[in-house]
Amino acid sequence: MGGFDQQNRVGSKFGGGGVAGHSATNADRRERLRRLALETIDLEKDPYFFKNHVGSFECRLCLTVHQNDGSYLAHTQGRKHQTNLSRRAAKEQREGKNIDRITNLPAGMIGQQIAVKKNLLKVGRPGYKITKCRDPVTRQQGLLFQLQYPEIGTEIHPRYRFMSAFEQKVEQPPDKDYQYLLVAAEPYETVGFKLQAREVDRTPGKFWTHYDKDTKEFFLQLFFKTEREQRYAGVPGLAPSIQWKCAWFSVISFAKCSLWE
C-alpha cells in the first residue's frame, strides 16, 4: 500500500513505530504532567482552581483559562504557575502572613482545635443586690452592684458593658436620658440595669470590678461624674445638694441581646 513508511524513517529504531511528531510529543508531555499533578494536587482543595459558567477551568493565580482539568493540572506543573507561587509565598512572608495554600488558614492554626461556642441552656437571671453610695469627699453619687452566679462555669468570668439607649433593641423607642449597664455570664441570662445617662467617673478607686471565684459573686462599683459637682465640691458652702432619685435604675432582662452587639 502507498503511504509514508514510519518504521524506516531516518533516526527510527526497528520495531519502534517511528519517530513521534511534534504534536504527539506535546500531548505525551501534557499527559505525563497531568498524572504527576494528580499525585500531589487535589482540585477540590486547590484555592486557585475555578470552574466558570461555560465549563472552562481558570487559574486564579495566573489568570489563565483551560479547556479541561488535564490542561489545568499540566499548567500547575509549569514554570509560570510555579514562579507565581514562589512570588506569592515571598509576598506573604514579607507581609507577615503565613497562609496554608490548601486550607487558606494561618499555618499555626493547622492541627489545632478551634473552640466552638456551645449553646448552653439559660438558667434565668442571677441574684443581685444594688446599694446606693456617695463619695464623702467629692459628694458624687454612686452605685455598688453585687451579682450572684452559683451555677457559673469554672472557666467563665462575668463580663460587663455600658450601652447607650440607641444601641439596645429591648426598649423601644430609645430614651436618650438613660443608658444601660449589661452584665453577662454563662449560663445565666444577660441582665441589664437601666441607669441615668450621666458620665461615669473612671478614675482609679472610683470605678472598679471584682469577681470572687470562691463565692461566685461579681462586684461592680461606679460613681457618676457631674460638671457641677466637680466644679464646686471643694468650695465650702457651694457644694451642691444631693437629690437621691428612686428612679436611678431599673432591671431589665437582656436575654436575647448579645453583650457585645
Secondary structure, DSSP 8 states (H G I E B T S, - for coil): --S--STTSTT--TTTT----HHHHHHHHHHHHHHHHHHH--GGG-TTEEE-TTS-EEETTTTEEESSHHHHHHHHTSHHHHHHHHHHHHHHHHTT--B-TTT-SBGGGTTS--------------EEEEEEEE-TTT--EEEEEEEE-TT--TT---EEEEEETTT-SSSSS--TTEEEEEEE-TTS--EEEEEES--B--STTTSEEEEETTTTEEEEEEEB--HHHHHHTTSTTT-------TTSEEEEE-TTS-TT-
